[in-house]
Amino acid sequence: MPAETLNCPMCGAPASTAATQCDHCGARLATVTCPSCFGMMFAGEKFCSHCGAKAAPVETAAGAKPELCPRCRVEMNAVVIGGANLRECQHCEGIWADTDSLQRICEDQEKQTAVLGMAAPLTTTDTVELETNIRYIPCPVCGKLMNRVNFAHCSHVVVDICSQHGTWFDRDELRRIVEFIRDGGLMKARAQEIADLERQRRAVEGHAAAPDLDFGSTFPMGSRYEAWAGGISAAAGFLRLLLRR
């Protein structure tokens, strides 16, 4: 994926976020994470070029246990961005979010969308570049290889998931997830999940006359269905359902 173009905070000239210094004035170009959309912006910029949010200094989380970047195998920085405790790799600019932090980010974005009324119908015209060199990477906490999952099954953003500990976002993937949520993506995914559960429930009822058939491995039945459907109404249960399927 080509690097995005931002403006040098010193002279205003266009510069790629992959560049280390401005081609025009020679200023060093360090990138930081936007506290609102989690996109990359140049250190020194007053406002994020992606969402327009005001820049804020990145806070360092004290007393965090060292964890290695699953791609670079170097120690990540423990930071607080937008109120969420995250791990950030200074080399590849990837971000590690534990389960609770990701849940908070998703909930905050959905609340903001509901209050401001910014949700819009999702478009299906986006072009997505497929990775050609797929590599499964280890969880920074347990070391087990993580699963690759299309976030919410309709975001077109493939992230690396450890169902026990958290989610790894390669460079700019968390920003794309935030944009997906702000466009009503999780609401659409939730509605689709409920519709699928309802179809499965009707299918189970239609086969009620054949008790010798075992649908337990295919359809959530009885109290299992009620518990599953009820869990969707809770943000935590819904997110875990989306990430693990």
PyMOL commands that set and color helices and strands:
alter all, ss='L'
color gray80, all
select helices_A, chain A and resi 99-116+151-153+173-182+185-206+222-232+235-244
alter helices_A, ss='H'
color red, helices_A
select strands_A, chain A and resi 5-7+14-16+31-33+40-42+59-60+77-81+84-88+95-98+147-150+158-162+166-169
alter strands_A, ss='S'
color yellow, strands_A
deselect
rebuild
show_as cartoon
